[in-house]
Each structure stands twice: as C-alpha cells, then as structure tokens.
Amino acid sequence: MFPSDAAEEMDGIVSGVLDKTSSSTVDAGDLRILNTYGDWGYTRGCRSHSCWGSYVAAPVKTLSTRRTDYNGAKIAQVVGSIDFLLCAYLPSETGKLRWLNFGIPGVVISGTGVNEYGTIVSIHDSPETGAGPPVGPNVLTRSLASRLMMTLSHLPSDSSRQLDFAYHTLQPFKSWTGSFLNYYAPEGSGGVITSDPTQGFHLLRKPQASYFGGEVLVTSNQQTNGSVVPSDFTAIDAYYRGAKPKTLTDHWGALDLVDIDVGAQMMSVAYRNRGDMTLWARGRLLGTKTTPKIVIEWSDLFGGKNRRIVR
C-alpha cells in the first residue's frame, strides 16, 4: 500500500523526468521499487539519540541526532550514483504539517525527516522474525509507515499527545518488514515503535525514568525496554555520563563517524520551539567522501532565506 500523497509525488517525479528527458524509460513502477529499498537493503548500523531537560541549555529545549548507515556501493548500485537531497515540504492541504526530508533523489519515504514540531521520524533495522512478508490490502513498508507518521493530518497541537496519536494511526496496518520506528518528539514526548510482519506495529517504548532520569532516548538495531542501553550502542552511555549540558556540536560529534558502511547521512536538530530550530545535515559520497555539512535554520527553509553551507 502506498499512501495517496506518496503515490502522487512519485507520479509527479516521473512526469518531471519525462518532461526534461523524453527518451527516459523511468516509470511509476521504478519509483515504487526504489521507495521500498530501505526495507530490503538491510543494514545493522543506524544510530539515533535525543536529550532534553537538564541535558540541554536554554534556549535549546531538545537535541536530537540521527545517523543512517548504508554501504555506499549498494546505494550506487540502486540509483547509479550517490546524491542527497534536502527537500522542504510546504503542503497546500489544511491540517498537513511542514516537514523536511533528507534522502536520495526519487525517494519520498521518510528515511530521516523532521517536522515543524521538531520531531525526527526515522527507521532502524531490527532482527528479522523469520516470518515472510504479510499479504493483503493494509500492508505498509516501514519506510512508508514513517512517511505516514511524518505527514499526519489533524495531529494534536499538544506535543505530549502526538506519539500516541501516531501509534494509534498505524494500528490498522500490517508491517512488511521488521523495524524500529523513531518518533522523536521534543522534550520527552517521543518514543520508539517496534514492527514485524507477525505482530504489526507494537511495543511502543517511551523514555524511562530509570535511564538518565527519563531525559535521554536512544535507538539502535537491538531491542531494549528503555531502562538500559541497547547492546549494540553501549558507547553512548559514556557520552551521557559526561559533563552537562550538551551542545549541538558534541551531540553531533557523538555519532560523527564515516567509513564505507557507516555515516551514509546524518541530521541533528537543536529544537527551541515549534518552527524555531537549527538543523545540521550531511551525506556521504562514494567511498568515505562526504558532502559539505549544511547548517540551516527552519526559518531559512520556510521563510525564504538562503541556506548556509559549512565546508
């Protein structure tokens, strides 16, 4: 199943390509396959973390960082090269959120996205259940599930209610593959949803008081109850046991690693208020080369200003 807005966007991309290059053989099927890549191109390295409360200093209220780990050669096999797009969405429909997506050309799913509330939505691989993909009319890939959460209509304005609203929205659907879905809403209102083909979208995890006072949320590729660090992300505990408050620079630095498998893209958000945040983003090119780091304000995207690039 492809949500209607995602399907329309893919069809629009095809129309744009054919308008510019009439000899192109690209069609809607190609785009639909490309937008499932995140569900069968499994990797075990993605990392995310977020902190708030005593871990940040005013005016920042929350710091969140997401690193996507994919082998660059695998991406190049699929799309022919590695390019990254930072796309700002300004929907015309009433009730739709402004949001930002970071990914490869042609991808409309939210592999890593952030909305005007400062919520990062992203996906992580999780251990496979051994079950085959479910069939039926209400099957969503985890990538499209994240797109659905990012573009929710009629989202409660109270951010403390948004995670439950997103989780409830996913309940009618089956999950095509296993995953952890981040819904990193600011100031402790976020959480992580587990999915697998047999149980659907389940095991909603929220910050736990027993883990850094309930002011830290982390996600990797192994399950946790939230009271302890995931077994494949133990290094992050040393960072949070260090000096407080944290800054955008060191929050980014805690995940700043690039090799042929790690650091395909990174995004950090320093959230101050709704529509008021600083974003850092960087992609990886072939090998271990990276794009310049983009440093941008939310208002730069939705207020008409030019972006700033730090080289």
KOLNU-384593 format. One line per 10 residues: their letters; for each residue x, y, z of N, C-alpha, C, CB. Coordinates in steps of 0.2 Angstrom, whole numbers. Glycine has a CB too. Example, Ala and Ser with C-alpha at 12.3 -4.5 7.8 and 13.67 -1.06 7.14 Angstrom:
2
AS = 66/-28/39/62/-22/39/66/-16/39/57/-22/45 ~ 64/-11/35/68/-5/36/64/0/39/70/-3/29;
This chain:
311
MFPSDAAEEM = 4/-6/0/0/0/0/4/6/0/-5/0/6 ~ 3/11/-4/6/17/-5/1/23/-3/9/19/-12 ~ 2/26/3/-2/32/4/-3/37/-2/0/36/10 ~ -9/40/-3/-10/43/-9/-6/49/-10/-17/46/-9 ~ -4/53/-5/1/58/-6/8/56/-9/2/63/0 ~ 10/50/-6/17/47/-8/16/45/-15/19/42/-3 ~ 11/42/-17/10/39/-24/9/45/-29/3/35/-24 ~ 6/50/-27/5/56/-31/12/59/-32/0/61/-29 ~ 16/59/-27/23/63/-28/27/59/-32/26/63/-21 ~ 27/52/-32/31/48/-36/29/49/-44/31/40/-34;
DGIVSGVLDK = 22/49/-45/20/50/-51/22/57/-54/12/50/-52 ~ 22/62/-50/25/68/-52/32/68/-54/24/73/-46 ~ 36/65/-50/43/64/-51/44/61/-58/47/60/-46 ~ 40/56/-60/41/53/-66/39/58/-72/36/46/-67 ~ 34/61/-71/31/66/-76/37/72/-77/25/70/-74 ~ 40/74/-71/45/79/-72/51/76/-76/48/81/-65 ~ 53/70/-75/59/67/-78/57/66/-86/61/60/-75 ~ 51/64/-87/50/63/-94/49/70/-98/43/59/-95 ~ 47/75/-94/46/82/-97/53/84/-99/43/86/-92 ~ 58/83/-95/65/85/-96/69/80/-101/69/86/-90;
TSSSTVDAGD = 68/74/-100/71/69/-104/66/64/-107/77/65/-100 ~ 64/66/-113/58/62/-116/60/55/-118/56/65/-122 ~ 67/54/-118/69/47/-120/70/42/-114/75/47/-124 ~ 69/45/-108/69/41/-102/64/35/-102/69/46/-96 ~ 67/30/-99/62/24/-98/59/23/-91/66/18/-100 ~ 61/28/-87/58/28/-80/51/28/-80/61/34/-76 ~ 48/24/-75/41/24/-75/39/23/-67/37/18/-79 ~ 32/23/-66/30/23/-59/32/17/-55/22/24/-59 ~ 33/11/-59/35/5/-55/42/6/-53/34/-1/-60 ~ 46/9/-57/53/10/-54/53/14/-48/57/14/-60;
LRILNTYGDW = 49/19/-48/49/24/-42/47/20/-36/45/30/-43 ~ 42/16/-37/39/12/-31/44/7/-28/32/8/-33 ~ 48/4/-33/53/-1/-31/58/3/-27/56/-5/-37 ~ 61/8/-30/66/12/-26/63/14/-19/67/19/-30 ~ 57/16/-18/55/18/-12/53/12/-7/48/22/-13 ~ 55/6/-9/55/1/-4/62/-2/-3/51/-5/-7 ~ 67/2/-5/74/0/-4/76/-1/3/79/4/-8 ~ 74/4/7/75/4/14/73/-2/18/73/10/17 ~ 68/-6/14/65/-11/18/68/-18/16/58/-12/16 ~ 72/-18/11/76/-24/9/83/-23/8/73/-27/2;
GYTRGCRSHS = 86/-17/9/93/-16/9/95/-15/16/94/-9/5 ~ 94/-21/20/96/-21/27/103/-19/29/94/-28/30 ~ 103/-15/34/110/-14/37/109/-14/45/112/-6/35 ~ 114/-14/48/114/-15/56/117/-10/60/117/-22/58 ~ 118/-4/56/122/1/60/119/8/62/128/3/56 ~ 113/9/60/110/16/61/109/17/69/103/16/58 ~ 110/23/70/110/26/77/106/32/78/117/26/80 ~ 103/33/83/99/39/85/99/41/92/92/39/82 ~ 100/47/94/99/49/102/96/56/102/106/48/105 ~ 93/57/108/90/63/109/90/64/117/82/63/107;
CWGSYVAAPV = 91/71/119/91/73/126/87/79/127/98/73/129 ~ 85/81/133/81/87/135/82/88/142/74/86/133 ~ 78/93/145/79/94/152/85/96/154/77/87/156 ~ 88/93/159/95/95/162/101/94/157/96/91/169 ~ 99/91/152/105/89/147/106/95/142/104/83/144 ~ 101/100/142/102/105/137/102/112/141/96/105/132 ~ 104/117/137/104/124/140/100/128/136/112/126/140 ~ 96/133/139/92/137/136/96/142/131/88/142/141 ~ 93/143/125/86/142/123/84/135/120/84/148/118 ~ 89/131/119/88/124/117/84/120/122/95/121/115;
KTLSTRRTDY = 79/117/119/75/113/123/76/105/122/67/114/122 ~ 78/104/116/79/97/115/85/96/109/73/93/112 ~ 89/91/110/94/90/105/93/83/102/102/90/107 ~ 92/82/96/91/75/93/96/74/87/84/74/91 ~ 99/68/86/104/67/81/102/60/78/111/67/83 ~ 102/59/72/101/53/68/106/52/63/94/53/65 ~ 109/46/63/114/44/58/112/38/55/121/42/62 ~ 111/38/48/109/32/44/115/29/41/105/35/38 ~ 116/22/42/122/19/40/120/14/34/125/15/45 ~ 122/15/28/121/11/22/128/11/18/116/13/18;
NGAKIAQVVG = 129/5/15/135/4/11/134/8/5/137/-3/10 ~ 139/13/4/138/17/-2/138/14/-9/144/22/-2 ~ 142/8/-9/142/4/-16/135/2/-17/147/-1/-15 ~ 131/-1/-12/125/-3/-13/120/2/-15/122/-6/-6 ~ 120/8/-12/116/13/-14/117/15/-22/117/20/-10 ~ 124/15/-23/126/17/-30/123/12/-35/133/18/-31 ~ 123/6/-33/120/0/-37/113/2/-39/121/-7/-34 ~ 109/4/-34/102/5/-35/101/12/-39/99/6/-28 ~ 104/17/-38/102/23/-41/107/26/-46/101/29/-36 ~ 113/22/-46/118/24/-51/123/29/-49/115/27/-57;
SIDFLLCAYL = 122/32/-43/127/37/-40/124/38/-33/128/43/-45 ~ 128/42/-30/126/44/-23/125/52/-23/130/42/-18 ~ 119/54/-23/117/61/-22/112/62/-16/115/65/-29 ~ 112/67/-13/107/68/-7/103/74/-8/111/68/0 ~ 97/74/-7/93/80/-7/90/81/0/87/78/-12 ~ 90/88/1/86/90/7/80/94/5/91/95/11 ~ 74/91/5/68/93/2/63/96/8/65/88/-1 ~ 61/102/7/57/105/11/50/105/8/59/113/13 ~ 45/102/12/38/101/10/34/107/13/36/94/12 ~ 30/110/9/25/115/11/18/113/8/27/122/9;
PSETGKLRWL = 15/109/12/8/106/9/3/111/8/6/100/13 ~ -1/111/3/-6/115/2/-13/113/6/-8/116/-5 ~ -13/107/8/-19/104/11/-19/107/19/-19/97/11 ~ -25/109/21/-26/111/28/-25/105/32/-34/113/28 ~ -21/106/38/-20/101/43/-14/97/42/-26/97/43 ~ -11/98/36/-4/95/34/2/99/37/-3/93/27 ~ 7/95/39/12/99/43/18/100/38/15/94/48 ~ 21/106/39/28/107/35/33/102/38/30/115/36 ~ 37/100/33/42/95/35/48/95/30/39/88/36 ~ 53/92/33/59/91/29/61/84/28/65/96/33;
NFGIPGVVIS = 63/82/22/65/75/21/73/75/18/61/72/16 ~ 77/71/21/84/70/19/85/63/16/88/72/25 ~ 86/63/9/87/56/6/90/57/-1/81/52/6 ~ 90/51/-4/92/51/-11/87/53/-16/95/44/-13 ~ 89/55/-22/84/58/-27/79/52/-28/87/60/-33 ~ 72/54/-29/67/49/-31/64/46/-25/70/44/-35 ~ 67/47/-19/64/44/-13/60/49/-9/70/42/-8 ~ 54/46/-8/49/51/-5/47/48/2/42/51/-9 ~ 49/42/4/48/40/11/52/44/16/50/32/11 ~ 50/44/22/54/47/27/59/43/30/49/50/32;
GTGVNEYGTI = 65/42/27/71/38/30/73/42/36/76/37/25 ~ 74/49/35/76/54/40/72/60/39/83/55/41 ~ 67/62/43/63/68/42/62/72/48/57/66/38 ~ 61/78/48/59/82/54/53/86/52/65/86/56 ~ 48/87/57/43/91/55/43/98/59/36/88/57 ~ 38/102/58/38/109/61/38/109/69/33/113/59 ~ 36/103/72/36/102/79/43/101/82/31/97/81 ~ 48/99/77/54/97/79/55/90/80/56/101/85 ~ 50/86/78/50/79/78/54/75/73/43/76/79 ~ 59/72/75/63/67/70/59/61/69/70/66/72;
VSIHDSPETG = 58/59/63/55/52/61/60/49/57/48/53/58 ~ 62/43/59/67/39/55/66/31/57/74/41/57 ~ 69/27/53/69/20/54/76/17/55/66/17/47 ~ 75/11/59/81/7/60/79/0/59/83/8/68 ~ 84/-4/56/83/-11/56/83/-14/62/89/-14/51 ~ 79/-20/63/79/-24/69/79/-31/67/72/-23/72 ~ 81/-35/72/82/-43/70/76/-45/66/83/-47/76 ~ 77/-49/61/71/-52/57/68/-57/62/74/-55/51 ~ 61/-58/61/57/-63/65/57/-70/61/50/-60/65 ~ 59/-70/55/59/-76/51/53/-77/48/60/-82/56;
AGPPVGPNVL = 48/-73/49/41/-73/46/42/-70/39/36/-70/50 ~ 38/-72/34/38/-69/27/34/-63/27/36/-74/22 ~ 34/-59/22/30/-53/22/23/-55/22/32/-49/16 ~ 19/-51/25/12/-52/25/9/-50/19/8/-48/31 ~ 3/-52/17/-1/-50/11/-8/-47/13/-2/-56/6 ~ -10/-43/9/-17/-40/10/-17/-33/8/-19/-41/17 ~ -23/-30/9/-23/-23/7/-20/-18/12/-30/-21/6 ~ -19/-20/18/-17/-15/23/-9/-16/25/-21/-15/29 ~ -5/-18/20/2/-19/22/6/-13/20/5/-25/18 ~ 10/-10/25/14/-5/24/22/-7/25/12/1/29;
TRSLASRLMM = 26/-4/20/33/-5/22/34/0/28/37/-3/16 ~ 40/-2/31/41/3/37/43/10/35/47/-1/41 ~ 46/10/29/48/17/26/42/21/25/52/16/20 ~ 37/18/22/30/22/21/27/23/28/26/18/16 ~ 27/18/32/25/20/39/27/26/42/26/14/44 ~ 34/27/41/37/33/44/35/39/40/45/33/43 ~ 34/39/33/31/44/29/24/46/32/31/42/22 ~ 20/41/34/13/42/36/13/46/43/9/35/37 ~ 18/44/47/19/47/54/21/54/53/23/43/58 ~ 25/55/48/28/62/47/23/67/44/34/62/42;
TLSHLPSDSS = 18/64/40/13/69/37/6/68/40/13/67/29 ~ 6/66/46/-1/65/49/-5/72/48/0/63/56 ~ -12/71/47/-16/76/47/-20/76/54/-22/75/42 ~ -22/82/56/-25/83/62/-21/81/68/-32/80/62 ~ -15/82/68/-11/80/74/-12/84/79/-3/80/72 ~ -13/82/86/-14/86/91/-9/91/92/-15/82/98 ~ -11/97/94/-6/103/95/-2/102/101/-10/109/95 ~ -5/98/106/-1/96/112/4/91/110/-6/94/118 ~ 10/92/110/15/88/108/16/81/112/22/91/108 ~ 13/82/119/14/76/123/9/71/121/12/78/130;
RQLDFAYHTL = 4/72/116/-1/68/114/1/65/107/-8/71/114 ~ 6/68/104/7/66/97/9/59/96/12/71/94 ~ 14/57/100/16/50/99/11/45/99/22/48/105 ~ 6/45/104/1/40/105/-4/41/99/-3/42/111 ~ -5/47/96/-9/48/90/-6/44/84/-10/56/89 ~ 1/45/83/4/42/78/4/34/79/12/44/78 ~ 5/32/85/5/25/86/-2/22/84/7/23/93 ~ -7/25/86/-14/23/85/-15/23/78/-19/28/89 ~ -13/28/74/-14/28/67/-11/22/63/-11/34/64 ~ -6/19/66/-3/13/62/-6/7/64/5/13/65;
QPFKSWTGSF = -10/7/69/-13/0/71/-17/-4/66/-18/2/77 ~ -21/0/61/-24/-4/56/-20/-8/51/-29/0/53 ~ -13/-7/51/-9/-9/46/-5/-15/48/-5/-3/44 ~ -3/-19/43/2/-24/45/9/-21/42/1/-31/41 ~ 15/-24/45/21/-21/43/25/-26/39/26/-20/50 ~ 27/-24/33/30/-28/28/37/-31/31/31/-24/22 ~ 41/-28/34/47/-30/37/48/-27/44/53/-28/33 ~ 52/-31/48/54/-29/55/57/-22/55/58/-34/58 ~ 56/-18/60/59/-12/61/59/-9/68/57/-7/56 ~ 63/-4/69/61/1/75/60/8/71/67/2/80;
LNYYAPEGSG = 54/11/73/52/17/70/53/23/75/45/17/67 ~ 57/27/74/58/33/79/53/38/78/65/36/78 ~ 50/41/83/46/46/83/48/51/89/38/45/84 ~ 54/54/87/57/58/92/54/65/93/65/59/90 ~ 49/66/96/46/72/98/50/75/103/38/71/100 ~ 50/82/103/54/85/108/52/85/116/55/93/106 ~ 57/87/120/55/87/127/52/81/130/51/93/128 ~ 55/75/128/52/69/132/46/66/129/52/70/139 ~ 43/69/124/37/67/121/37/62/116/33/73/118 ~ 44/59/114/45/55/109/45/47/111/51/56/105;
GVITSDPTQG = 46/43/107/47/36/108/49/32/102/40/33/111 ~ 49/25/103/51/21/98/45/15/97/58/18/99 ~ 44/14/91/39/9/89/42/3/86/33/11/85 ~ 41/-3/88/43/-9/85/38/-12/80/45/-15/91 ~ 41/-15/75/36/-18/70/39/-24/67/35/-13/64 ~ 35/-29/66/37/-35/62/31/-38/59/40/-40/68 ~ 32/-43/54/27/-45/50/21/-49/54/29/-49/44 ~ 23/-52/59/18/-56/63/14/-51/68/21/-61/67 ~ 17/-46/71/13/-43/76/11/-35/74/17/-42/82 ~ 14/-33/68/12/-27/66/16/-21/69/5/-25/66;
FHLLRKPQAS = 13/-16/71/16/-10/74/15/-11/82/14/-3/71 ~ 19/-12/86/18/-14/93/24/-12/97/17/-21/94 ~ 24/-13/103/29/-12/108/31/-4/108/35/-16/107 ~ 26/0/110/28/7/110/32/8/116/21/11/110 ~ 38/11/115/43/12/120/44/20/121/50/9/119 ~ 43/22/127/44/29/129/50/30/134/37/32/132 ~ 52/36/135/58/37/139/56/34/146/60/44/140 ~ 62/31/150/61/28/156/65/32/161/63/21/156 ~ 62/34/167/65/37/172/71/34/175/60/38/178 ~ 72/27/174/77/23/176/83/24/172/76/16/177;
YFGGEVLVTS = 82/27/166/88/28/161/89/36/160/86/25/154 ~ 95/38/164/97/45/164/91/50/166/99/47/157 ~ 87/48/171/82/52/173/76/53/169/84/58/175 ~ 75/49/163/70/50/159/71/56/154/63/51/162 ~ 77/58/153/79/64/149/83/62/143/82/69/153 ~ 84/55/142/88/53/136/84/47/133/95/50/138 ~ 84/47/126/81/42/122/86/40/117/74/44/119 ~ 87/33/116/92/31/111/89/25/107/98/29/114 ~ 91/24/101/89/19/97/95/16/93/83/21/92 ~ 95/10/92/100/7/88/96/1/84/106/4/92;
NQQTNGSVVP = 100/-5/83/97/-10/80/95/-16/84/101/-12/74 ~ 95/-15/91/93/-21/95/88/-18/100/100/-23/99 ~ 84/-22/102/78/-21/106/80/-19/113/73/-26/107 ~ 77/-14/117/78/-13/124/71/-11/127/83/-7/124 ~ 71/-11/133/65/-9/137/65/-2/138/63/-13/143 ~ 71/1/137/71/9/138/75/10/145/65/12/138 ~ 76/5/149/79/6/155/87/5/155/76/1/160 ~ 89/1/149/96/0/148/98/2/141/98/-7/150 ~ 104/3/140/106/5/133/106/-2/129/113/8/133 ~ 104/-1/122/104/-7/118/111/-10/118/102/-5/111;
SDFTAIDAYY = 111/-16/117/118/-20/117/123/-18/112/116/-27/117 ~ 120/-15/106/125/-13/101/126/-5/101/122/-15/94 ~ 125/-2/107/125/5/107/128/8/114/119/9/105 ~ 132/3/117/134/5/124/138/11/124/138/-1/126 ~ 142/13/119/146/19/119/143/25/121/150/19/113 ~ 136/25/119/133/32/120/132/33/128/126/31/117 ~ 132/28/132/131/29/139/137/33/142/131/22/143 ~ 143/32/139/149/36/142/148/44/140/155/34/138 ~ 145/45/134/143/52/132/138/55/137/140/52/125 ~ 133/52/139/128/55/143/130/55/151/122/51/143;
RGAKPKTLTD = 135/51/152/138/51/159/143/57/160/142/45/161 ~ 145/60/154/149/66/154/146/72/156/152/67/147 ~ 150/78/155/148/84/158/141/86/154/153/89/156 ~ 137/90/158/131/93/156/132/101/156/125/91/160 ~ 128/105/152/123/102/147/127/101/141/118/108/146 ~ 123/97/136/126/95/130/125/101/125/123/89/127 ~ 129/101/120/128/106/114/127/102/108/135/110/114 ~ 125/106/103/124/103/96/130/101/93/121/109/91 ~ 136/104/95/142/101/92/144/95/95/147/106/93 ~ 143/94/101/145/87/104/140/82/103/147/88/112;
HWGALDLVDI = 134/84/103/128/79/101/129/76/94/121/83/102 ~ 131/80/89/133/78/83/139/74/83/134/84/78 ~ 144/76/87/151/73/87/150/66/90/155/77/91 ~ 145/64/94/144/58/97/143/52/92/139/58/102 ~ 141/54/86/139/50/81/143/51/74/132/50/79 ~ 148/56/75/151/58/69/157/53/67/154/65/70 ~ 155/48/63/159/43/60/157/41/53/159/37/65 ~ 162/41/49/161/39/42/166/34/40/162/46/37 ~ 164/29/37/168/24/33/163/21/28/170/18/38 ~ 165/15/24/161/13/19/155/10/21/165/8/15;
DVGAQMMSVA = 153/9/27/147/6/29/143/11/34/148/0/32 ~ 147/15/37/144/20/42/144/27/40/148/19/49 ~ 139/30/42/138/38/41/136/39/34/145/41/42 ~ 131/36/31/128/37/25/125/44/25/123/32/23 ~ 122/46/30/119/53/31/118/54/38/113/54/27 ~ 118/60/40/117/62/47/113/69/47/124/64/51 ~ 109/69/52/105/75/54/104/76/61/98/74/51 ~ 105/83/63/104/85/70/100/90/70/111/87/73 ~ 96/91/76/91/96/77/92/99/84/84/94/76 ~ 93/105/84/93/109/90/86/113/91/99/114/91;
YRNRGDMTLW = 81/110/94/75/112/95/74/118/100/70/107/96 ~ 71/123/98/69/129/103/62/129/104/72/135/101 ~ 58/130/99/51/130/99/48/128/92/48/137/101 ~ 42/127/92/39/125/85/41/130/80/31/124/86 ~ 44/127/75/46/131/69/52/135/71/40/136/67 ~ 55/134/76/61/138/78/67/133/80/60/143/84 ~ 71/131/75/76/126/77/82/127/72/73/119/76 ~ 88/124/74/94/124/69/95/117/67/100/126/73 ~ 96/116/61/97/109/58/104/108/55/92/107/53 ~ 107/103/56/113/101/53/112/95/49/119/100/58;
ARGRLLGTKT = 115/94/43/114/88/39/120/87/34/107/89/34 ~ 122/81/33/127/79/29/126/72/26/134/79/33 ~ 128/71/20/128/65/16/135/62/15/124/65/10 ~ 135/56/13/141/53/11/141/51/4/143/46/15 ~ 147/53/0/148/51/-7/151/44/-7/152/57/-10 ~ 153/43/-13/157/36/-14/163/36/-10/158/35/-21 ~ 164/30/-7/170/29/-3/168/32/4/176/32/-6 ~ 173/36/6/172/39/13/171/47/12/177/37/18 ~ 171/49/6/170/56/5/163/58/7/171/58/-3 ~ 162/65/9/156/67/12/154/73/8/156/68/19;
TPKIVIEWSD = 147/75/8/145/81/6/147/87/11/137/81/5 ~ 147/93/9/148/98/14/142/97/20/148/105/11 ~ 143/100/25/138/100/31/134/106/30/141/100/38 ~ 128/105/29/123/110/29/121/112/36/117/108/24 ~ 121/119/37/119/122/43/114/127/41/125/125/47 ~ 108/125/44/102/129/42/97/130/47/99/126/36 ~ 93/136/47/88/137/52/81/135/48/88/145/54 ~ 77/133/52/70/131/50/67/137/46/65/129/55 ~ 68/143/48/65/149/45/69/150/38/66/155/50 ~ 75/148/37/78/148/31/74/145/26/85/146/31;
LFGGKNRRIV = 71/139/28/68/135/23/61/137/22/68/128/25 ~ 58/139/27/51/141/26/49/149/27/46/138/31 ~ 55/153/27/54/160/27/58/163/22/57/162/34 ~ 60/159/17/63/162/11/70/164/11/59/168/9 ~ 74/163/16/81/164/16/85/159/13/83/165/23 ~ 91/161/11/96/156/8/99/152/13/101/160/4 ~ 101/146/11/104/141/15/111/143/16/104/134/13 ~ 114/141/22/121/142/23/125/135/23/123/146/30 ~ 131/135/20/134/128/20/141/129/23/135/126/12 ~ 143/125/27/149/125/31/153/119/27/148/123/38;
R = 159/121/25/163/117/21/169/115/25/166/120/14;
